[in-house]
Amino acid sequence: MTEPSTSPQPSSSLPASYLRTTSDAYDAVAVLYSDLFRDSLDSLPLDRAVLAAFAELARATDAGPVAELGCGPGHLTAHLRGLGLDVHGVDLSPVMIGLAREAYPDLRFEAGSMTALDLADGTLGGIVSWYSVIHVPPRELPPYFSEFRRVLRPGAAFLLGFFEAEDGPVAAFDHKVTTAYRWPIDDLAALARQAGFVEVGRMLREPLDGERYRRGHLLMRAR
Ligand SMILES: C[S@@+](CC[C@H](N)C(=O)[O-])C[C@H]1O[C@@H](n2cnc3c(N)ncnc32)[C@H](O)[C@@H]1O
């Protein structure tokens, strides 16, 4: 496995050990991850469709800039920019952020945790979290949605991509980078509702060759 030549420490003292584990794990695989997934959307028409729906909603509300939280090497942030959004990326892994800045120098990327965003209340017009809360232990997830709701304006769009647990309940699995969790889509929708979101729609996609689990996508608005 190719590894980055440097592994800087996460930018802030992280409050929970799983965050440190996640950051270190993504630092270690960042180059490989970037090479594997840079062009992945090209062969995922349903994923592109749900991202296009998100972008249309965010543009229509014109509620302000959009953030991709847990942006990894930035290819999805760049895709959202291509859909006409004023978007920046945030990621816990400093190596991922370095790669994103190198690949997309015209876009803004910040190292940090989506648990404590450096943003005032109600400043964003949209958030995409694309497979970026998958490593959060289930009990720890509600504050993430509260933080997302805090920084969004009323009416702003929120798109969540995740691994679905079709038979429920929420379950840990051996994700290649570090432990991850599959969620029943209704449970995630309920958690988001409790944090102040209204569901706009949902999309489930069956696993493709080489994928293990069904993919879930929830499109929401901030109340
Ligand atoms: C599976 S990758 C997804 C990356 C990108 N969204 C994509 O679709 O390719 C998960 C990313 O979320 C980031 N991440 C996990 N927890 C985070 C947190 N609390 N704050 C910011 N980024 C986080 C990881 O560092 C990793 O880059």
The ligand as an ORCA input file, in Angstrom:
! r2SCAN-3c Opt
* xyz 0 1
  C     -15.069      7.360      3.728
  S     -14.205      8.884      3.702
  C     -15.258      9.858      2.650
  C     -14.500     10.960      1.937
  C     -15.291     11.677      0.850
  N     -16.490     12.307      1.400
  C     -15.660     10.699     -0.237
  O     -16.843     10.488     -0.486
  O     -14.753     10.135     -0.847
  C     -14.547      9.558      5.293
  C     -13.827     10.876      5.539
  O     -14.437     11.521      6.661
  C     -13.408     12.107      7.428
  N     -13.917     12.303      8.799
  C     -14.295     11.364      9.688
  N     -14.693     11.927     10.838
  C     -14.571     13.270     10.679
  C     -14.813     14.400     11.511
  N     -15.252     14.266     12.764
  N     -14.594     15.634     11.000
  C     -14.122     15.801      9.749
  N     -13.847     14.759      8.909
  C     -14.078     13.515      9.361
  C     -12.257     11.142      7.322
  O     -11.017     11.745      7.659
  C     -12.365     10.715      5.858
  O     -11.572     11.529      5.024
*
